[in-house]
Amino acid sequence: QVQLVESGGGLVQAGGSLRLSCAVSGRTFSTNAVGWFRQAPGKEREFVGRITWTGLVTSYADSVKGRFTISKDIPKNTVYLQMDSLKPEDTAVYYCAWMSQIYYTMTDPSKYEYWGQGTQVTVSS
């Protein structure tokens, strides 16, 4: 069993920055990974990026590449999503999620076994 608790959402103007946190507890292994997804009203859940539990490998969706950065604080077992140069189209509920095996398809939400509660990010124009 793994638990994920998110924090850090809010309202920001276009061009601004926010940092989301995802605190992870439970049994973890080096083969695991944490992904970030987002879901806007009326849209499907969208892959944002992923980091391996070792913190060594990150991957990003093209829509956020160069603006968002995923990192991991090893002692705190916390994963961060740093979002810079935010745009109104980044507005969504953001979720972190747990994947037990890094070789699973990272963009497929059904491959993630545990999810955080979600946090709202709103970017005003």
Secondary structure by P-SEA (a helix, b strand, c coil): cbbbbbcbbbbbccccbbbbbbbbbcccccccbbbbbbbcccccccccccccccccbbbbcccccccbbbbbbccccbbbbbbcccccccccbbbbbbbccccccccccccccccccbbbbbbcc
